[in-house]
């Protein structure tokens, strides 16, 4: 993104520490993430993932770009 002079403006759910606390709560069974709709995109489709944020299913869509996902 830097080479192309592009910016992605958005929001983050939490800080790294808060994210770790969430992971620990999920592992302990204290936090249920089942209401989230997970939409996983492979790395080569990152542009589709970014442009798809406007078409997500309300607040509960979790868009993920993963180098391990397949097209």
Predicted model as a PDB file, atoms N, CA, C, CB and O in Angstrom, pLDDT in the B-factor column:
MODEL        1                                                                  
ATOM      1  N   UNK A   1       0.817  -1.185   0.000  1.00 55.00           N  
ATOM      2  CA  UNK A   1       0.000   0.000   0.000  1.00 55.00           C  
ATOM      3  C   UNK A   1       0.864   1.253   0.000  1.00 55.00           C  
ATOM      4  CB  UNK A   1      -0.932  -0.004   1.194  1.00 55.00           C  
ATOM      5  O   UNK A   1       0.489   2.273  -0.578  1.00 55.00           O  
ATOM      6  N   UNK A   2       2.012   1.175   0.643  1.00 57.00           N  
ATOM      7  CA  UNK A   2       2.874   2.350   0.678  1.00 57.00           C  
ATOM      8  C   UNK A   2       3.432   2.678  -0.697  1.00 57.00           C  
ATOM      9  CB  UNK A   2       4.010   2.137   1.658  1.00 57.00           C  
ATOM     10  O   UNK A   2       3.522   3.848  -1.070  1.00 57.00           O  
ATOM     11  N   UNK A   3       3.810   1.642  -1.460  1.00 65.00           N  
ATOM     12  CA  UNK A   3       4.383   1.877  -2.784  1.00 65.00           C  
ATOM     13  C   UNK A   3       3.397   2.531  -3.740  1.00 65.00           C  
ATOM     14  CB  UNK A   3       4.868   0.578  -3.373  1.00 65.00           C  
ATOM     15  O   UNK A   3       3.801   3.258  -4.648  1.00 65.00           O  
ATOM     16  N   UNK A   4       2.128   2.282  -3.547  1.00 68.00           N  
ATOM     17  CA  UNK A   4       1.105   2.827  -4.430  1.00 68.00           C  
ATOM     18  C   UNK A   4       0.461   4.094  -3.877  1.00 68.00           C  
ATOM     19  CB  UNK A   4       0.044   1.790  -4.680  1.00 68.00           C  
ATOM     20  O   UNK A   4      -0.493   4.610  -4.459  1.00 68.00           O  
ATOM     21  N   UNK A   5       0.976   4.597  -2.756  1.00 72.00           N  
ATOM     22  CA  UNK A   5       0.433   5.797  -2.126  1.00 72.00           C  
ATOM     23  C   UNK A   5      -1.053   5.631  -1.794  1.00 72.00           C  
ATOM     24  CB  UNK A   5       0.634   7.009  -3.039  1.00 72.00           C  
ATOM     25  O   UNK A   5      -1.848   6.549  -1.995  1.00 72.00           O  
ATOM     26  N   UNK A   6      -1.421   4.442  -1.281  1.00 72.00           N  
ATOM     27  CA  UNK A   6      -2.794   4.159  -0.894  1.00 72.00           C  
ATOM     28  C   UNK A   6      -2.921   4.166   0.615  1.00 72.00           C  
ATOM     29  CB  UNK A   6      -3.256   2.816  -1.464  1.00 72.00           C  
ATOM     30  O   UNK A   6      -1.963   3.881   1.334  1.00 72.00           O  
ATOM     31  N   UNK A   7      -4.106   4.491   1.085  1.00 73.00           N  
ATOM     32  CA  UNK A   7      -4.384   4.450   2.519  1.00 73.00           C  
ATOM     33  C   UNK A   7      -5.655   3.644   2.739  1.00 73.00           C  
ATOM     34  CB  UNK A   7      -4.523   5.888   3.115  1.00 73.00           C  
ATOM     35  O   UNK A   7      -6.578   3.674   1.925  1.00 73.00           O  
ATOM     36  N   UNK A   8      -5.685   2.940   3.831  1.00 70.00           N  
ATOM     37  CA  UNK A   8      -6.894   2.249   4.260  1.00 70.00           C  
ATOM     38  C   UNK A   8      -7.318   2.892   5.568  1.00 70.00           C  
ATOM     39  CB  UNK A   8      -6.663   0.695   4.421  1.00 70.00           C  
ATOM     40  O   UNK A   8      -6.593   2.840   6.561  1.00 70.00           O  
ATOM     41  N   UNK A   9      -8.483   3.491   5.561  1.00 69.00           N  
ATOM     42  CA  UNK A   9      -8.976   4.176   6.742  1.00 69.00           C  
ATOM     43  C   UNK A   9     -10.109   3.342   7.324  1.00 69.00           C  
ATOM     44  CB  UNK A   9      -9.450   5.629   6.407  1.00 69.00           C  
ATOM     45  O   UNK A   9     -11.055   2.990   6.619  1.00 69.00           O  
ATOM     46  N   UNK A  10     -10.013   3.037   8.577  1.00 67.00           N  
ATOM     47  CA  UNK A  10     -11.047   2.224   9.207  1.00 67.00           C  
ATOM     48  C   UNK A  10     -10.906   2.284  10.707  1.00 67.00           C  
ATOM     49  CB  UNK A  10     -10.977   0.776   8.724  1.00 67.00           C  
ATOM     50  O   UNK A  10     -10.319   3.215  11.258  1.00 67.00           O  
ATOM     51  N   UNK A  11     -11.442   1.297  11.346  1.00 65.00           N  
ATOM     52  CA  UNK A  11     -11.355   1.248  12.794  1.00 65.00           C  
ATOM     53  C   UNK A  11     -10.868  -0.127  13.227  1.00 65.00           C  
ATOM     54  CB  UNK A  11     -12.716   1.574  13.437  1.00 65.00           C  
ATOM     55  O   UNK A  11     -10.998  -1.108  12.495  1.00 65.00           O  
ATOM     56  N   UNK A  12     -10.323  -0.177  14.392  1.00 65.00           N  
ATOM     57  CA  UNK A  12      -9.868  -1.436  14.957  1.00 65.00           C  
ATOM     58  C   UNK A  12     -10.771  -1.777  16.130  1.00 65.00           C  
ATOM     59  CB  UNK A  12      -8.371  -1.358  15.396  1.00 65.00           C  
ATOM     60  O   UNK A  12     -11.248  -0.897  16.847  1.00 65.00           O  
ATOM     61  N   UNK A  13     -10.989  -3.037  16.306  1.00 69.00           N  
ATOM     62  CA  UNK A  13     -11.827  -3.452  17.417  1.00 69.00           C  
ATOM     63  C   UNK A  13     -11.178  -3.150  18.744  1.00 69.00           C  
ATOM     64  CB  UNK A  13     -12.137  -4.919  17.321  1.00 69.00           C  
ATOM     65  O   UNK A  13     -11.844  -2.716  19.683  1.00 69.00           O  
ATOM     66  N   UNK A  14      -9.872  -3.379  18.828  1.00 76.00           N  
ATOM     67  CA  UNK A  14      -9.248  -3.324  20.144  1.00 76.00           C  
ATOM     68  C   UNK A  14      -7.734  -3.205  20.005  1.00 76.00           C  
ATOM     69  CB  UNK A  14      -9.618  -4.568  20.972  1.00 76.00           C  
ATOM     70  O   UNK A  14      -7.180  -3.326  18.912  1.00 76.00           O  
ATOM     71  N   UNK A  15      -7.090  -2.971  21.121  1.00 81.00           N  
ATOM     72  CA  UNK A  15      -5.634  -2.968  21.163  1.00 81.00           C  
ATOM     73  C   UNK A  15      -5.135  -4.410  21.193  1.00 81.00           C  
ATOM     74  CB  UNK A  15      -5.113  -2.174  22.395  1.00 81.00           C  
ATOM     75  O   UNK A  15      -5.932  -5.337  21.331  1.00 81.00           O  
ATOM     76  N   UNK A  16      -3.834  -4.603  21.067  1.00 82.00           N  
ATOM     77  CA  UNK A  16      -3.264  -5.951  21.133  1.00 82.00           C  
ATOM     78  C   UNK A  16      -3.563  -6.621  22.471  1.00 82.00           C  
ATOM     79  CB  UNK A  16      -1.753  -5.899  20.904  1.00 82.00           C  
ATOM     80  O   UNK A  16      -3.905  -7.802  22.520  1.00 82.00           O  
ATOM     81  N   UNK A  17      -3.434  -5.864  23.544  1.00 88.00           N  
ATOM     82  CA  UNK A  17      -3.719  -6.403  24.871  1.00 88.00           C  
ATOM     83  C   UNK A  17      -5.175  -6.792  25.038  1.00 88.00           C  
ATOM     84  CB  UNK A  17      -3.343  -5.400  25.927  1.00 88.00           C  
ATOM     85  O   UNK A  17      -5.484  -7.830  25.624  1.00 88.00           O  
ATOM     86  N   UNK A  18      -6.075  -5.955  24.519  1.00 88.00           N  
ATOM     87  CA  UNK A  18      -7.497  -6.273  24.585  1.00 88.00           C  
ATOM     88  C   UNK A  18      -7.816  -7.487  23.720  1.00 88.00           C  
ATOM     89  CB  UNK A  18      -8.339  -5.067  24.144  1.00 88.00           C  
ATOM     90  O   UNK A  18      -8.655  -8.311  24.083  1.00 88.00           O  
ATOM     91  N   UNK A  19      -7.141  -7.596  22.569  1.00 82.00           N  
ATOM     92  CA  UNK A  19      -7.321  -8.760  21.706  1.00 82.00           C  
ATOM     93  C   UNK A  19      -6.890 -10.038  22.400  1.00 82.00           C  
ATOM     94  CB  UNK A  19      -6.542  -8.586  20.415  1.00 82.00           C  
ATOM     95  O   UNK A  19      -7.565 -11.062  22.297  1.00 82.00           O  
ATOM     96  N   UNK A  20      -5.766  -9.981  23.108  1.00 90.00           N  
ATOM     97  CA  UNK A  20      -5.294 -11.145  23.856  1.00 90.00           C  
ATOM     98  C   UNK A  20      -6.296 -11.528  24.947  1.00 90.00           C  
ATOM     99  CB  UNK A  20      -3.911 -10.864  24.476  1.00 90.00           C  
ATOM    100  O   UNK A  20      -6.547 -12.710  25.181  1.00 90.00           O  
ATOM    101  N   UNK A  21      -6.859 -10.532  25.603  1.00 92.00           N  
ATOM    102  CA  UNK A  21      -7.869 -10.808  26.632  1.00 92.00           C  
ATOM    103  C   UNK A  21      -9.096 -11.469  26.013  1.00 92.00           C  
ATOM    104  CB  UNK A  21      -8.274  -9.509  27.360  1.00 92.00           C  
ATOM    105  O   UNK A  21      -9.686 -12.364  26.619  1.00 92.00           O  
ATOM    106  N   UNK A  22      -9.489 -11.036  24.810  1.00 86.00           N  
ATOM    107  CA  UNK A  22     -10.623 -11.656  24.126  1.00 86.00           C  
ATOM    108  C   UNK A  22     -10.327 -13.110  23.786  1.00 86.00           C  
ATOM    109  CB  UNK A  22     -10.969 -10.878  22.854  1.00 86.00           C  
ATOM    110  O   UNK A  22     -11.182 -13.978  23.962  1.00 86.00           O  
ATOM    111  N   UNK A  23      -9.106 -13.379  23.294  1.00 87.00           N  
ATOM    112  CA  UNK A  23      -8.708 -14.750  22.969  1.00 87.00           C  
ATOM    113  C   UNK A  23      -8.793 -15.623  24.214  1.00 87.00           C  
ATOM    114  CB  UNK A  23      -7.275 -14.785  22.382  1.00 87.00           C  
ATOM    115  O   UNK A  23      -9.276 -16.754  24.153  1.00 87.00           O  
ATOM    116  N   UNK A  24      -8.332 -15.107  25.323  1.00 95.00           N  
ATOM    117  CA  UNK A  24      -8.377 -15.866  26.572  1.00 95.00           C  
ATOM    118  C   UNK A  24      -9.812 -16.112  27.027  1.00 95.00           C  
ATOM    119  CB  UNK A  24      -7.603 -15.132  27.665  1.00 95.00           C  
ATOM    120  O   UNK A  24     -10.125 -17.182  27.549  1.00 95.00           O  
ATOM    121  N   UNK A  25     -10.693 -15.116  26.829  1.00 94.00           N  
ATOM    122  CA  UNK A  25     -12.095 -15.305  27.194  1.00 94.00           C  
ATOM    123  C   UNK A  25     -12.768 -16.349  26.302  1.00 94.00           C  
ATOM    124  CB  UNK A  25     -12.849 -13.975  27.105  1.00 94.00           C  
ATOM    125  O   UNK A  25     -13.568 -17.151  26.784  1.00 94.00           O  
ATOM    126  N   UNK A  26     -12.449 -16.344  25.002  1.00 91.00           N  
ATOM    127  CA  UNK A  26     -12.999 -17.350  24.097  1.00 91.00           C  
ATOM    128  C   UNK A  26     -12.507 -18.736  24.507  1.00 91.00           C  
ATOM    129  CB  UNK A  26     -12.605 -17.045  22.628  1.00 91.00           C  
ATOM    130  O   UNK A  26     -13.292 -19.682  24.570  1.00 91.00           O  
ATOM    131  N   UNK A  27     -11.216 -18.855  24.785  1.00 94.00           N  
ATOM    132  CA  UNK A  27     -10.640 -20.142  25.188  1.00 94.00           C  
ATOM    133  C   UNK A  27     -11.262 -20.664  26.479  1.00 94.00           C  
ATOM    134  CB  UNK A  27      -9.131 -20.011  25.361  1.00 94.00           C  
ATOM    135  O   UNK A  27     -11.402 -21.874  26.659  1.00 94.00           O  
ATOM    136  N   UNK A  28     -11.632 -19.758  27.370  1.00 97.00           N  
ATOM    137  CA  UNK A  28     -12.233 -20.150  28.650  1.00 97.00           C  
ATOM    138  C   UNK A  28     -13.744 -20.378  28.537  1.00 97.00           C  
ATOM    139  CB  UNK A  28     -11.953 -19.084  29.704  1.00 97.00           C  
ATOM    140  O   UNK A  28     -14.388 -20.772  29.510  1.00 97.00           O  
ATOM    141  N   UNK A  29     -14.310 -20.128  27.347  1.00 95.00           N  
ATOM    142  CA  UNK A  29     -15.744 -20.314  27.170  1.00 95.00           C  
ATOM    143  C   UNK A  29     -16.587 -19.173  27.707  1.00 95.00           C  
ATOM    144  CB  UNK A  29     -16.161 -21.573  27.824  1.00 95.00           C  
ATOM    145  O   UNK A  29     -17.794 -19.326  27.894  1.00 95.00           O  
ATOM    146  N   UNK A  30     -15.959 -18.025  27.958  1.00 95.00           N  
ATOM    147  CA  UNK A  30     -16.678 -16.875  28.506  1.00 95.00           C  
ATOM    148  C   UNK A  30     -17.197 -15.915  27.437  1.00 95.00           C  
ATOM    149  CB  UNK A  30     -15.782 -16.126  29.450  1.00 95.00           C  
ATOM    150  O   UNK A  30     -18.020 -15.046  27.728  1.00 95.00           O  
ATOM    151  N   UNK A  31     -16.720 -16.070  26.205  1.00 89.00           N  
ATOM    152  CA  UNK A  31     -17.111 -15.170  25.125  1.00 89.00           C  
ATOM    153  C   UNK A  31     -17.520 -16.004  23.920  1.00 89.00           C  
ATOM    154  CB  UNK A  31     -15.957 -14.191  24.759  1.00 89.00           C  
ATOM    155  O   UNK A  31     -16.732 -16.808  23.422  1.00 89.00           O  
ATOM    156  N   UNK A  32     -18.744 -15.815  23.452  1.00 88.00           N  
ATOM    157  CA  UNK A  32     -19.292 -16.563  22.325  1.00 88.00           C  
ATOM    158  C   UNK A  32     -19.203 -15.711  21.065  1.00 88.00           C  
ATOM    159  CB  UNK A  32     -20.760 -16.988  22.599  1.00 88.00           C  
ATOM    160  O   UNK A  32     -19.845 -14.664  20.976  1.00 88.00           O  
ATOM    161  N   UNK A  33     -18.423 -16.147  20.102  1.00 83.00           N  
ATOM    162  CA  UNK A  33     -18.272 -15.407  18.850  1.00 83.00           C  
ATOM    163  C   UNK A  33     -19.135 -15.976  17.727  1.00 83.00           C  
ATOM    164  CB  UNK A  33     -16.820 -15.407  18.423  1.00 83.00           C  
ATOM    165  O   UNK A  33     -18.994 -15.572  16.573  1.00 83.00           O  
ATOM    166  N   UNK A  34     -20.025 -16.908  18.057  1.00 82.00           N  
ATOM    167  CA  UNK A  34     -20.834 -17.542  17.010  1.00 82.00           C  
ATOM    168  C   UNK A  34     -21.746 -16.569  16.252  1.00 82.00           C  
ATOM    169  CB  UNK A  34     -21.673 -18.626  17.621  1.00 82.00           C  
ATOM    170  O   UNK A  34     -22.088 -16.861  15.106  1.00 82.00           O  
ATOM    171  N   UNK A  35     -22.163 -15.421  16.830  1.00 81.00           N  
ATOM    172  CA  UNK A  35     -22.975 -14.491  16.027  1.00 81.00           C  
ATOM    173  C   UNK A  35     -22.208 -13.849  14.876  1.00 81.00           C  
ATOM    174  CB  UNK A  35     -23.527 -13.406  16.913  1.00 81.00           C  
ATOM    175  O   UNK A  35     -22.826 -13.313  13.956  1.00 81.00           O  
ATOM    176  N   UNK A  36     -20.878 -13.892  14.903  1.00 79.00           N  
ATOM    177  CA  UNK A  36     -20.089 -13.280  13.830  1.00 79.00           C  
ATOM    178  C   UNK A  36     -20.126 -14.129  12.571  1.00 79.00           C  
ATOM    179  CB  UNK A  36     -18.640 -13.077  14.280  1.00 79.00           C  
ATOM    180  O   UNK A  36     -20.024 -15.354  12.634  1.00 79.00           O  
ATOM    181  N   UNK A  37     -20.271 -13.478  11.436  1.00 80.00           N  
ATOM    182  CA  UNK A  37     -20.170 -14.137  10.139  1.00 80.00           C  
ATOM    183  C   UNK A  37     -18.735 -13.931   9.661  1.00 80.00           C  
ATOM    184  CB  UNK A  37     -21.229 -13.566   9.096  1.00 80.00           C  
ATOM    185  O   UNK A  37     -18.325 -12.799   9.402  1.00 80.00           O  
ATOM    186  N   UNK A  38     -17.974 -15.012   9.545  1.00 80.00           N  
ATOM    187  CA  UNK A  38     -16.578 -14.921   9.133  1.00 80.00           C  
ATOM    188  C   UNK A  38     -16.484 -15.065   7.615  1.00 80.00           C  
ATOM    189  CB  UNK A  38     -15.720 -16.004   9.841  1.00 80.00           C  
ATOM    190  O   UNK A  38     -16.905 -16.076   7.054  1.00 80.00           O  
ATOM    191  N   UNK A  39     -15.936 -14.059   6.964  1.00 80.00           N  
ATOM    192  CA  UNK A  39     -15.738 -14.081   5.517  1.00 80.00           C  
ATOM    193  C   UNK A  39     -14.229 -14.034   5.283  1.00 80.00           C  
ATOM    194  CB  UNK A  39     -16.484 -12.873   4.798  1.00 80.00           C  
ATOM    195  O   UNK A  39     -13.584 -13.017   5.538  1.00 80.00           O  
ATOM    196  N   UNK A  40     -13.673 -15.146   4.795  1.00 85.00           N  
ATOM    197  CA  UNK A  40     -12.222 -15.267   4.634  1.00 85.00           C  
ATOM    198  C   UNK A  40     -11.857 -15.115   3.165  1.00 85.00           C  
ATOM    199  CB  UNK A  40     -11.713 -16.626   5.184  1.00 85.00           C  
ATOM    200  O   UNK A  40     -12.435 -15.768   2.296  1.00 85.00           O  
ATOM    201  N   UNK A  41     -10.891 -14.246   2.903  1.00 87.00           N  
ATOM    202  CA  UNK A  41     -10.384 -14.024   1.549  1.00 87.00           C  
ATOM    203  C   UNK A  41      -8.913 -14.418   1.497  1.00 87.00           C  
ATOM    204  CB  UNK A  41     -10.574 -12.539   1.115  1.00 87.00           C  
ATOM    205  O   UNK A  41      -8.165 -14.145   2.436  1.00 87.00           O  
ATOM    206  N   UNK A  42      -8.488 -15.063   0.399  1.00 91.00           N  
ATOM    207  CA  UNK A  42      -7.058 -15.329   0.250  1.00 91.00           C  
ATOM    208  C   UNK A  42      -6.310 -14.017   0.003  1.00 91.00           C  
ATOM    209  CB  UNK A  42      -6.802 -16.330  -0.909  1.00 91.00           C  
ATOM    210  O   UNK A  42      -6.901 -13.030  -0.435  1.00 91.00           O  
ATOM    211  N   UNK A  43      -5.028 -14.016   0.283  1.00 89.00           N  
ATOM    212  CA  UNK A  43      -4.214 -12.804   0.165  1.00 89.00           C  
ATOM    213  C   UNK A  43      -4.276 -12.200  -1.237  1.00 89.00           C  
ATOM    214  CB  UNK A  43      -2.770 -13.112   0.526  1.00 89.00           C  
ATOM    215  O   UNK A  43      -4.277 -10.977  -1.382  1.00 89.00           O  
ATOM    216  N   UNK A  44      -4.327 -13.039  -2.264  1.00 89.00           N  
ATOM    217  CA  UNK A  44      -4.348 -12.501  -3.632  1.00 89.00           C  
ATOM    218  C   UNK A  44      -5.669 -11.796  -3.956  1.00 89.00           C  
ATOM    219  CB  UNK A  44      -4.106 -13.626  -4.640  1.00 89.00           C  
ATOM    220  O   UNK A  44      -5.779 -11.163  -5.006  1.00 89.00           O  
ATOM    221  N   UNK A  45      -6.668 -11.892  -3.082  1.00 87.00           N  
ATOM    222  CA  UNK A  45      -7.938 -11.191  -3.283  1.00 87.00           C  
ATOM    223  C   UNK A  45      -8.149 -10.099  -2.236  1.00 87.00           C  
ATOM    224  CB  UNK A  45      -9.101 -12.182  -3.242  1.00 87.00           C  
ATOM    225  O   UNK A  45      -9.284  -9.770  -1.892  1.00 87.00           O  
ATOM    226  N   UNK A  46      -7.063  -9.551  -1.740  1.00 85.00           N  
ATOM    227  CA  UNK A  46      -7.155  -8.525  -0.698  1.00 85.00           C  
ATOM    228  C   UNK A  46      -7.967  -7.317  -1.176  1.00 85.00           C  
ATOM    229  CB  UNK A  46      -5.749  -8.077  -0.267  1.00 85.00           C  
ATOM    230  O   UNK A  46      -8.706  -6.724  -0.390  1.00 85.00           O  
ATOM    231  N   UNK A  47      -7.840  -6.950  -2.437  1.00 85.00           N  
ATOM    232  CA  UNK A  47      -8.590  -5.796  -2.944  1.00 85.00           C  
ATOM    233  C   UNK A  47     -10.089  -6.059  -2.919  1.00 85.00           C  
ATOM    234  CB  UNK A  47      -8.145  -5.452  -4.367  1.00 85.00           C  
ATOM    235  O   UNK A  47     -10.870  -5.158  -2.611  1.00 85.00           O  
ATOM    236  N   UNK A  48     -10.502  -7.286  -3.242  1.00 80.00           N  
ATOM    237  CA  UNK A  48     -11.917  -7.634  -3.164  1.00 80.00           C  
ATOM    238  C   UNK A  48     -12.405  -7.568  -1.715  1.00 80.00           C  
ATOM    239  CB  UNK A  48     -12.160  -9.040  -3.749  1.00 80.00           C  
ATOM    240  O   UNK A  48     -13.517  -7.113  -1.444  1.00 80.00           O  
ATOM    241  N   UNK A  49     -11.575  -8.021  -0.804  1.00 79.00           N  
ATOM    242  CA  UNK A  49     -11.947  -7.998   0.616  1.00 79.00           C  
ATOM    243  C   UNK A  49     -12.150  -6.573   1.095  1.00 79.00           C  
ATOM    244  CB  UNK A  49     -10.875  -8.692   1.470  1.00 79.00           C  
ATOM    245  O   UNK A  49     -13.122  -6.274   1.788  1.00 79.00           O  
ATOM    246  N   UNK A  50     -11.234  -5.702   0.726  1.00 78.00           N  
ATOM    247  CA  UNK A  50     -11.332  -4.305   1.150  1.00 78.00           C  
ATOM    248  C   UNK A  50     -12.557  -3.642   0.530  1.00 78.00           C  
ATOM    249  CB  UNK A  50     -10.058  -3.531   0.766  1.00 78.00           C  
ATOM    250  O   UNK A  50     -13.290  -2.932   1.218  1.00 78.00           O  
ATOM    251  N   UNK A  51     -12.785  -3.867  -0.760  1.00 77.00           N  
ATOM    252  CA  UNK A  51     -13.942  -3.239  -1.404  1.00 77.00           C  
ATOM    253  C   UNK A  51     -15.245  -3.860  -0.926  1.00 77.00           C  
ATOM    254  CB  UNK A  51     -13.837  -3.356  -2.924  1.00 77.00           C  
ATOM    255  O   UNK A  51     -16.299  -3.238  -1.054  1.00 77.00           O  
ATOM    256  N   UNK A  52     -15.200  -5.069  -0.378  1.00 67.00           N  
ATOM    257  CA  UNK A  52     -16.405  -5.726   0.106  1.00 67.00           C  
ATOM    258  C   UNK A  52     -16.877  -5.249   1.460  1.00 67.00           C  
ATOM    259  CB  UNK A  52     -16.180  -7.175   0.165  1.00 67.00           C  
ATOM    260  O   UNK A  52     -17.948  -5.652   1.914  1.00 67.00           O  
ATOM    261  N   UNK A  53     -16.108  -4.403   2.116  1.00 65.00           N  
ATOM    262  CA  UNK A  53     -16.518  -3.943   3.447  1.00 65.00           C  
ATOM    263  C   UNK A  53     -17.825  -3.170   3.402  1.00 65.00           C  
ATOM    264  CB  UNK A  53     -15.433  -3.076   4.061  1.00 65.00           C  
ATOM    265  O   UNK A  53     -18.582  -3.185   4.373  1.00 65.00           O  
ATOM    266  N   UNK A  54     -18.104  -2.494   2.294  1.00 62.00           N  
ATOM    267  CA  UNK A  54     -19.351  -1.736   2.181  1.00 62.00           C  
ATOM    268  C   UNK A  54     -20.557  -2.662   2.021  1.00 62.00           C  
ATOM    269  CB  UNK A  54     -19.275  -0.768   0.998  1.00 62.00           C  
ATOM    270  O   UNK A  54     -21.689  -2.258   2.287  1.00 62.00           O  
ATOM    271  N   UNK A  55     -20.315  -3.907   1.586  1.00 66.00           N  
ATOM    272  CA  UNK A  55     -21.414  -4.844   1.347  1.00 66.00           C  
ATOM    273  C   UNK A  55     -21.522  -5.893   2.450  1.00 66.00           C  
ATOM    274  CB  UNK A  55     -21.232  -5.530   0.003  1.00 66.00           C  
ATOM    275  O   UNK A  55     -22.210  -6.899   2.278  1.00 66.00           O  
ATOM    276  N   UNK A  56     -20.867  -5.675   3.554  1.00 64.00           N  
ATOM    277  CA  UNK A  56     -20.891  -6.684   4.615  1.00 64.00           C  
ATOM    278  C   UNK A  56     -22.274  -6.766   5.254  1.00 64.00           C  
ATOM    279  CB  UNK A  56     -19.832  -6.368   5.685  1.00 64.00           C  
ATOM    280  O   UNK A  56     -23.110  -5.878   5.092  1.00 64.00           O  
ATOM    281  N   UNK A  57     -22.483  -7.838   5.970  1.00 62.00           N  
ATOM    282  CA  UNK A  57     -23.776  -8.123   6.572  1.00 62.00           C  
ATOM    283  C   UNK A  57     -23.900  -7.419   7.922  1.00 62.00           C  
ATOM    284  CB  UNK A  57     -23.973  -9.639   6.735  1.00 62.00           C  
ATOM    285  O   UNK A  57     -23.889  -8.072   8.966  1.00 62.00           O  
ATOM    286  N   UNK A  58     -24.014  -6.122   7.907  1.00 61.00           N  
ATOM    287  CA  UNK A  58     -24.174  -5.372   9.149  1.00 61.00           C  
ATOM    288  C   UNK A  58     -22.934  -5.402  10.020  1.00 61.00           C  
ATOM    289  CB  UNK A  58     -25.337  -5.908   9.924  1.00 61.00           C  
ATOM    290  O   UNK A  58     -21.825  -5.631   9.538  1.00 61.00           O  
ATOM    291  N   UNK A  59     -23.130  -5.172  11.281  1.00 62.00           N  
ATOM    292  CA  UNK A  59     -22.040  -5.069  12.238  1.00 62.00           C  
ATOM    293  C   UNK A  59     -21.315  -6.385  12.461  1.00 62.00           C  
ATOM    294  CB  UNK A  59     -22.560  -4.562  13.542  1.00 62.00           C  
ATOM    295  O   UNK A  59     -20.126  -6.384  12.780  1.00 62.00           O  
ATOM    296  N   UNK A  60     -22.002  -7.503  12.299  1.00 69.00           N  
ATOM    297  CA  UNK A  60     -21.463  -8.781  12.723  1.00 69.00           C  
ATOM    298  C   UNK A  60     -20.697  -9.534  11.647  1.00 69.00           C  
ATOM    299  CB  UNK A  60     -22.559  -9.627  13.212  1.00 69.00           C  
ATOM    300  O   UNK A  60     -20.532 -10.748  11.763  1.00 69.00           O  
ATOM    301  N   UNK A  61     -20.228  -8.866  10.611  1.00 70.00           N  
ATOM    302  CA  UNK A  61     -19.400  -9.505   9.594  1.00 70.00           C  
ATOM    303  C   UNK A  61     -17.938  -9.288   9.942  1.00 70.00           C  
ATOM    304  CB  UNK A  61     -19.720  -8.951   8.179  1.00 70.00           C  
ATOM    305  O   UNK A  61     -17.510  -8.165  10.207  1.00 70.00           O  
ATOM    306  N   UNK A  62     -17.187 -10.360   9.939  1.00 74.00           N  
ATOM    307  CA  UNK A  62     -15.774 -10.319  10.272  1.00 74.00           C  
ATOM    308  C   UNK A  62     -14.991 -10.653   9.009  1.00 74.00           C  
ATOM    309  CB  UNK A  62     -15.430 -11.306  11.438  1.00 74.00           C  
ATOM    310  O   UNK A  62     -14.884 -11.825   8.645  1.00 74.00           O  
ATOM    311  N   UNK A  63     -14.442  -9.647   8.335  1.00 75.00           N  
ATOM    312  CA  UNK A  63     -13.699  -9.868   7.102  1.00 75.00           C  
ATOM    313  C   UNK A  63     -12.248 -10.188   7.426  1.00 75.00           C  
ATOM    314  CB  UNK A  63     -13.789  -8.639   6.179  1.00 75.00           C  
ATOM    315  O   UNK A  63     -11.582  -9.446   8.147  1.00 75.00           O  
ATOM    316  N   UNK A  64     -11.765 -11.305   6.883  1.00 80.00           N  
ATOM    317  CA  UNK A  64     -10.422 -11.790   7.186  1.00 80.00           C  
ATOM    318  C   UNK A  64      -9.662 -11.975   5.880  1.00 80.00           C  
ATOM    319  CB  UNK A  64     -10.472 -13.121   7.994  1.00 80.00           C  
ATOM    320  O   UNK A  64     -10.185 -12.554   4.928  1.00 80.00           O  
ATOM    321  N   UNK A  65      -8.432 -11.486   5.835  1.00 84.00           N  
ATOM    322  CA  UNK A  65      -7.528 -11.756   4.721  1.00 84.00           C  
ATOM    323  C   UNK A  65      -6.450 -12.659   5.261  1.00 84.00           C  
ATOM    324  CB  UNK A  65      -6.925 -10.436   4.102  1.00 84.00           C  
ATOM    325  O   UNK A  65      -5.718 -12.293   6.180  1.00 84.00           O  
ATOM    326  N   UNK A  66      -6.353 -13.861   4.677  1.00 85.00           N  
ATOM    327  CA  UNK A  66      -5.423 -14.857   5.187  1.00 85.00           C  
ATOM    328  C   UNK A  66      -4.526 -15.394   4.078  1.00 85.00           C  
ATOM    329  CB  UNK A  66      -6.182 -16.000   5.846  1.00 85.00           C  
ATOM    330  O   UNK A  66      -5.021 -15.824   3.036  1.00 85.00           O  
ATOM    331  N   UNK A  67      -3.208 -15.373   4.291  1.00 84.00           N  
ATOM    332  CA  UNK A  67      -2.308 -15.951   3.288  1.00 84.00           C  
ATOM    333  C   UNK A  67      -2.477 -17.468   3.194  1.00 84.00           C  
ATOM    334  CB  UNK A  67      -0.849 -15.607   3.622  1.00 84.00           C  
ATOM    335  O   UNK A  67      -1.982 -18.079   2.247  1.00 84.00           O  
ATOM    336  N   UNK A  68      -3.159 -18.079   4.143  1.00 85.00           N  
ATOM    337  CA  UNK A  68      -3.357 -19.537   4.136  1.00 85.00           C  
ATOM    338  C   UNK A  68      -4.642 -19.950   3.433  1.00 85.00           C  
ATOM    339  CB  UNK A  68      -3.370 -20.067   5.556  1.00 85.00           C  
ATOM    340  O   UNK A  68      -4.815 -21.127   3.115  1.00 85.00           O  
ATOM    341  N   UNK A  69      -5.548 -19.005   3.184  1.00 82.00           N  
ATOM    342  CA  UNK A  69      -6.815 -19.329   2.508  1.00 82.00           C  
ATOM    343  C   UNK A  69      -6.558 -19.584   1.035  1.00 82.00           C  
ATOM    344  CB  UNK A  69      -7.851 -18.186   2.684  1.00 82.00           C  
ATOM    345  O   UNK A  69      -5.610 -19.053   0.456  1.00 82.00           O  
ATOM    346  N   UNK A  70      -7.414 -20.406   0.432  1.00 79.00           N  
ATOM    347  CA  UNK A  70      -7.298 -20.679  -0.996  1.00 79.00           C  
ATOM    348  C   UNK A  70      -8.457 -20.032  -1.730  1.00 79.00           C  
ATOM    349  CB  UNK A  70      -7.261 -22.197  -1.270  1.00 79.00           C  
ATOM    350  O   UNK A  70      -9.541 -19.846  -1.177  1.00 79.00           O  
ATOM    351  N   UNK A  71      -8.210 -19.694  -2.979  1.00 66.00           N  
ATOM    352  CA  UNK A  71      -9.223 -19.010  -3.797  1.00 66.00           C  
ATOM    353  C   UNK A  71     -10.359 -19.936  -4.157  1.00 66.00           C  
ATOM    354  CB  UNK A  71      -8.598 -18.449  -5.067  1.00 66.00           C  
ATOM    355  O   UNK A  71     -11.297 -19.526  -4.841  1.00 66.00           O  
TER     356      UNK A  71                                                      
ENDMDL                                                                          
END                                                                             
